[in-house]
Amino acid sequence: MAVLNFYRICHALTPGRAGGCRAAGAGDTLFFITSQQGSSISPPNHEPAPALVLIVENDTQVAHGIAERLRQAGLRTTHAVDGRQALECHLCQRPDLVLLEVSVPRVDGWAVLVEIRRRGDTAVIVLTALTHDLDKLMGLRLGADDYICKPFNPEEVVARCQAVLRRARRQPDHGHQRRLRRGPLLIDLDAHEASVLDNEVQQVLPLTLTEFKLLAHLAQSPQRVCSRAELLDACLPESESMERTMDSHICKLRKKLESAGITGCPLGVRGVGYKLWNRQ
């Protein structure tokens, strides 16, 4: 059994009045817990704390609903009601993930996103009622990791937060851009830009957000066949579109690649889905 031993010391640090530290006086008494020989004391718990999510949302009811569901999923949360407070919280609390409503007052969400990206690589999910592809593409090009449209399913918010946090933990080096080089294709995952290289001349492809996501997903494993359901979930997760919608997007992507000199890709596999190509 552990026993208490009392020590009077002169130069230890104890809490000061203003929340800092002061040197202990000669008459101060500090308590230390030591163990007798043969006693057992559990080692300290070194497990990492749950991820902290900063919710930037001026609608407190919405924010509280999200926070409650995230806490139920084992995450910690903090809340900012406007852009300026969000930047202060980001600087002081160093969250692992920011859920960012772009229409917050004082400093708008786009400016908050730009500043967060200037500071470092904190994961950001844009949360907004803006549903146009151009708005989504702007958010992703400014550095957002994902995009959730309102109205949303709380379970979707939790799932996307967990997915982005997993990706952030797996990212080995935040100092370099993530790029895929597949034959003549160069896909910049951070800039959301795809190019064709021909004799070191780079031609940027005019892809929509969905077309870029399709190309990037297929390029992860160029010879693996992806089903339409998989592509729909990866590229249009918030959409209620039918699986056959992918055929239209694939057709438009194929035409843009052909116009840049890359023919026969993506390649359809009857009754299964699509892969990027057959080449080694």
N, C-alpha and C positions, 0 to 999 in steps of 0.2 A: 504494500500500500504506500502511496506517495505521502510524504509528510511535509509540512510547511516549515521552512527555515526563514528566519527574519534577519535581515542585514541592514545596518545603518551605513550609508555611504555618503560621500561628500560631492562627487563629481558626476553623478548620473544625469540623464536628461529626463525631465518629467514635463507633462503638458503645462503650458503657460496660459495666462488668462485670455490672451487674444487668439488662441487656437494654434500658436506656434510652440516653441520649446524654450525652456529655461534650465539653467543648471540647478540641481537639487541642493538644498541647504544642508548644513551639517546635521540638523536635527530631523531631516526627512527620513521616513521609513519606507522601504520598498519591500514587496513580497515576492519571493521566488519559490517555485514549486520544483523540488528535487525528488528523486526516487531512491528508496533504499535498495541495497543489493538484492537481486532476485525479484523485484517488483516489475510489473509490466505496464508500460504507458504506450498508448496507440500512437504511431507516427503521424505527423501532420498530413492533412489531405492536400495533395499537390495537383488535383484535377483542375483543369482550366474552368474559369467562370463561364456561365452561359453567355452566348453572344448578346451584345447590346444593340437594340434597334432604335434609332432616332426617328420618331414619327413627326413629320412636318406637315401640319394640317390645321387650318384655321377653324374648321368645324369641329368643336370639341366632342360632340356626340359621335361623329364618325371616328375621331381619333381614339376615344375611349373604347369604342367597339373593337377597333383593330388591336389596341393594346391588350385588351382582355383576352382575345383569341390567341395572340402571340404568347402571352404569359402562360396560357393553358398548354401551349406547345413547348414550354420550357425555355423560352427566350426572355431576356430582360428588355424593358422598354423605357424610353423617356420621350417627352413631348415638347415641341416648339410650335407656337401659334402663328409665327410670321418668319419671313426670311432672315431678318437680322438676328432674331433669337436663335434660329437654326444654325447660323454660322458661329454664334457664340457657343452653343451647345456642342457643335462639332469640334471646336477648338479645345474646349475644356473637358469634355467627357469622352472624346475619342471613340465614337460608336463603331461597331463592326459593319453596320448597314444603315443606310438612310432611306426611309420611305418618304418621297418628296412630292407633295402636291405643288404643281407649277403655278397655281393661281393665288398663292399666299400673298398677303400685303407686305408693305414696307420695302422688302427686297424680293423681286419675283423669283420664282423657282428656277428659271433658266439661268439667271445670274448666280443663284446659290449653287447650282450644278457646276457652272464654270469655275467658281471659286474653290469648291471642294476638289475638283479635278486639278486645279493649280496647286493645291496643298498636298495632294497625294492620291492614293489608290483606294480610298474608302468605297465600298460597294454602294451603288445608288439604284433604287428602283423608282422610276417616275410614276406617280399616281395622279391621274387627271381625267377630266371628262372630254378632253380633246381626242377625237377618234380618227382624224384624217392621217393617211400614211405619211404626209409631209411632216406633220407634228411629231409622229413617232420617230421618223428618220432624223429629224433635227435633234431630238432628245438623245438618241443613240449615238449620233455623231458628236454631240457635245460630251459624251462619256458615260451616259447611263448604261447600266448593266441589263436592265429589263424595263418593261413598260406595262402598266396595268390600267385598263380603262374602267371608268365608272359608268354605270353601277357595276359592282363586282361581287363575287362570292367570297366571303371571308376565308373559306377553306382554300381558295385559289391564292389569296394573299399569303397565307401561311406557307403553302407549298412553294410558291415562287421565292419567298424569303429564304426558306431552307435550301432551295436549289442554288440560289445566288451565293449564299454563305458557303455551301460546299465547294462551289467553283472557286471562290476567293481563297479558301484554305488550300486548294490543290495547286493554285497558281504558283510556280516555283520562283519566278523572277519578275517582280513588278517594274523593273527598270527597263525592260525591253518590250517593244510592241509585239503583239501576237499576230503572226503572219503564217499563212499556208501557201506553199509553192507546189503546185501540181502541174507538171509539164509547162505549157506556156502561161498558165493561170497564176496570178498573184492575188491572194485574198487577204486583205488587212482587216482582221476581226475587230480591232479597236476603232479604226476610222470608218468601218462599214463601207469599204470601197473595194471593188474587184477590178483587176486590170488584166490585159493580155500583153505579154512581152514578146516582141518580134524583133530580133537582132538588137536587143537592149532598148528598143523604142517601146515606151509604155503607153498603151491605149486604155483609158478608163472606160469601163462599161456603164452605160446609163441605166442601171438596174433600179427597180422599185425596191422597197423594204422587203416585201415578200420574196421577190426574185433573189435578192441577196442572201436572205436566210436559207432559201432552197439550195443555192449554189454552195454556201458555206457548209451546210449540213451534209450534202452529198460528198463534198471534198474531204470531209474528215476521214472517210474510208471509201475511196473512189470506186472500188470494185465490189463493194457490198451492196446488195439490193435492199432498198428501203421501201416499205409498203406505203401506200397512200395515207393510211391512218397515222403512221409514224411521222411522215412529212407534215401532215396537217397539224399534229400535236406540237411539232417542233417549230413550225413557221407561222401558224395561225392559231395559237392556243386559246385565244379569247373569242375566236370566231365560232359561229354556229353553222359554218359552211359544210356542205357534203364533201365526202372524200374525193369525188370526181372533180371538184373545184381545182384540185392539184393539177389535173391534166391541162387546164387552161393556162395556169401559171408556168408549168413546165414548157408548154408550147411557146409562150412569149419569151421565156429565158433562152430556149434553144435558138430562136430566130435572132436574138441579140448576139449570142455567141457565134452564130454562123456569119453574121455581118462583120464580125471581128476576125473571121478566118478559122474558127474552131467548129468543125462539122461533126454531126452525129452524137452530140452530147447536150443534155443528159440522154441516157440510153434507156428505152423502155423494155421491161421484161414482162411478156404477156402473162396476165393473171396474177402477177406478184406486185410489181411497182416499178421503181426506177433506180438506176445507179449512174454514177457520173460517166464512166466509160470502161472499156475493156483493156486499154493500154496498160502496160506494166510500169 
